[in-house]
Amino acid sequence: MAKLSKTLKQSKKKRWFSIISPKLMGEKPIGESYLSDINAAVGRNVTVNLMQLTGDMKSQSASVKFEISGVKDNTLITRICGYEFSPATIKRFVRRRMTRIDLSLMTNTKDNITVRIKPFLLTREKVSRSVEYALRAKLKKELIDLIKKTSYEELFNMVIKHRLQKELKTNLNKIYPIKNLQIRVLEKLASIQPTVGKKAVKPVKEETAEKKEEIDLDNIKEPKIEIKKKELKDLKEEVKDLKKEKKPEAKEKKSAKKTEEKAVKKAAKKKVTKKTSKK
C-alpha cells in the first residue's frame, strides 16, 4: 500500500478592520469587517442608519449607502453612493383627501456624475388633475435646475440635511399648499449609453466594396416578379372559364327542379279530385 502524503494549507489569520465614513459625514466609524486580506473588502457596500451618523432622532427613518473605495492606515475608506427614505414612514404620512405625487428622474450633476432621484410629495387636500400636472412639471424643472448647479457631494449633503426638500417645498407652495415633501431615493448610476426610443444606438460599420457587390446581386428580383404576374393572369383566366361552364349547369338544375315541383303538384291535385268523386 502506498502512503498518501497530506499537505495542510496554512490558513491566514483574520482580524478586524474598521470602516470609516467619508469627509462629508465627518469620518466617523461606521462598522468593522473580519478579514484576512484588507484589500478584499474594496468594492463592497455598507448601509447605515442616518441617525447613527447625525445623532438626530428625526433622521432615523432614512438610511445611507456607502461603498468601500480604498485603504488608508489599515482602515477602510468609503464614499457615499446612495440615500433611501423608509417606505413604511411614507405609508404613515398618506391619509384620505390628499394627493400623492411621485416622480423619478435621471440627471447629471455639475461634475458629470449620473444620478437617479425619486421625490415624493403630499398636498394638504385632494387636488384636480390640472393642479397635479402643474405641481409635477414644476417639481421636475426645479430638480433638474438645482442638480445641474450642484456637485455630487453637495447634492447628498443637501438631501441629508433636508435643505433640498425645504427649498423645493417653498417653491411649490406658490402653486398649492404642500404638507410633506421627501426624497425617497437618491443613488449614483453608471454611465448610460445614448438611446433612441427604447433601443440603444450602435456605431455604424462601413461596408466593404465586395459586400456591396454581393448585396446588389442578391437584390435583383425583377424576373421572379414578372413570372408571378403571368401565373396570376393565367389563373384568373382559368377561373373565368370555369365560371362560364358552371352557369349553364346551374340553369339546367333549376329547370329540372321546377319540372319536378310541377309534376308533384299535378299528382297531388289528381288525388284530391279522385277522393271527391268517390264521395
NORUR-V295279 format. One record per helix or strand of 3 or more residues. SS is the DSSP state (alpha for helix, beta for strand). FROM is the first residue (numbers start at 1). TO is the last residue. If there is no record, write none. Layout:
# NORUR-V295279
ss=SS from=FROM to=TO
ss=SS from=FROM to=TO
This chain:
# NORUR-V295279
ss=beta from=15 to=20
ss=alpha from=23 to=25
ss=beta from=29 to=35
ss=alpha from=38 to=41
ss=beta from=45 to=49
ss=alpha from=50 to=54
ss=alpha from=57 to=61
ss=beta from=62 to=72
ss=beta from=75 to=85
ss=alpha from=87 to=93
ss=beta from=100 to=102
ss=beta from=105 to=108
ss=beta from=114 to=123
ss=alpha from=129 to=149
ss=alpha from=152 to=160
ss=alpha from=163 to=172
ss=beta from=178 to=188
ss=alpha from=209 to=218
ss=alpha from=222 to=278
